Amino acid sequence: MAGAATVSAVWGYHMVVCGGILASVVPTLATFCLHVFLRPDYALAVLLTATCSGATGLTLARHRLFRERKELLFFLLPAAAMVLGLGLALSGGLPPHCPSLGAWR
């Protein structure tokens, strides 16, 4: 659940920064497959997002509203993470930078 939320948050951010749903697929894959291992700032952001998503999922799973319906969290947590990623990109909290493979292509 935390992994799906992390991918959704990064994909939501790249949707705004890279200009569309399909245009953001390759930068999202590049972030998780390459940039996380090469750039410490990307690794820190992805690990922080995964940790926060996991903690949120565990906390919500214990809540009485989701105790009987934990399958709702598998939809709601990634959807909320995507909205947060979109909001972060639109707010300008991070410098807009669309990662690409550059010379690796």
C-alpha positions as CSV (number, residue, x, y, z in Angstrom):
1,M,0.0,0.0,0.0
2,A,2.8,2.4,0.8
3,G,4.6,1.5,-2.4
4,A,1.5,2.2,-4.5
5,A,1.0,5.5,-2.7
6,T,4.7,6.5,-3.3
7,V,4.4,5.7,-7.0
8,S,1.2,7.6,-7.2
9,A,2.7,10.7,-5.5
10,V,5.7,10.7,-7.8
11,W,3.5,10.1,-10.8
12,G,1.2,12.9,-9.8
13,Y,4.1,15.3,-9.4
14,H,5.5,14.4,-12.8
15,M,2.1,14.7,-14.5
16,V,2.2,18.5,-13.8
17,V,5.9,19.0,-14.3
18,C,6.4,16.9,-17.4
19,G,3.1,17.9,-19.1
20,G,0.6,15.0,-19.1
21,I,-0.3,11.5,-18.1
22,L,1.6,9.7,-20.8
23,A,4.5,12.1,-20.8
24,S,5.1,11.4,-17.1
25,V,5.4,7.6,-17.3
26,V,9.0,7.5,-18.4
27,P,10.2,10.1,-15.9
28,T,8.4,8.2,-13.1
29,L,10.1,5.0,-14.2
30,A,13.4,6.8,-14.5
31,T,13.0,8.2,-11.0
32,F,12.4,4.8,-9.4
33,C,14.9,2.8,-11.6
34,L,17.8,5.2,-11.9
35,H,17.6,8.5,-10.2
36,V,16.9,7.0,-6.7
37,F,20.3,5.2,-6.8
38,L,22.2,8.1,-8.3
39,R,20.9,11.2,-6.6
40,P,20.6,11.4,-2.8
41,D,17.8,14.1,-3.0
42,Y,15.6,11.8,-5.0
43,A,16.3,8.9,-2.7
44,L,15.4,11.0,0.3
45,A,12.2,12.3,-1.2
46,V,11.1,8.8,-2.2
47,L,12.0,7.3,1.2
48,L,10.2,10.0,3.0
49,T,7.1,9.6,0.9
50,A,7.1,5.8,1.4
51,T,7.6,6.2,5.2
52,C,4.8,8.8,5.5
53,S,2.5,6.7,3.3
54,G,3.1,3.6,5.3
55,A,2.5,5.3,8.6
56,T,-0.7,6.9,7.3
57,G,-1.9,3.5,6.0
58,L,-1.1,1.8,9.3
59,T,-2.8,4.5,11.3
60,L,-5.9,4.5,9.1
61,A,-6.1,0.7,9.2
62,R,-6.5,0.8,12.9
63,H,-9.3,3.4,12.7
64,R,-12.8,2.1,13.3
65,L,-14.0,3.4,9.9
66,F,-11.4,1.2,8.0
67,R,-11.1,-1.7,10.4
68,E,-13.7,-3.8,8.6
69,R,-13.0,-2.3,5.1
70,K,-9.3,-2.3,4.7
71,E,-9.6,-2.8,1.0
72,L,-10.8,0.9,0.7
73,L,-7.3,1.9,1.8
74,F,-5.8,0.3,-1.3
75,F,-7.7,2.8,-3.4
76,L,-7.9,5.8,-1.1
77,L,-4.3,6.1,0.0
78,P,-2.8,6.1,-3.6
79,A,-5.5,8.4,-4.8
80,A,-4.8,10.8,-1.9
81,A,-1.1,10.6,-2.6
82,M,-1.6,11.4,-6.3
83,V,-3.6,14.5,-5.3
84,L,-0.9,15.5,-2.9
85,G,1.7,15.1,-5.6
86,L,-0.4,17.2,-8.0
87,G,-0.9,19.8,-5.4
88,L,2.8,19.9,-4.6
89,A,3.7,20.5,-8.2
90,L,1.0,23.1,-8.7
91,S,1.9,25.0,-5.5
92,G,5.6,25.4,-6.6
93,G,6.9,23.9,-3.3
94,L,9.6,22.1,-5.3
95,P,11.4,23.5,-8.3
96,P,9.8,22.2,-11.5
97,H,12.2,19.7,-13.0
98,C,11.2,16.9,-15.3
99,P,13.8,14.1,-14.9
100,S,14.7,12.4,-18.1
101,L,17.3,9.8,-19.0
102,G,19.3,12.4,-20.8
103,A,22.6,10.9,-21.9
104,W,21.4,7.4,-20.8
105,R,19.1,7.1,-23.8
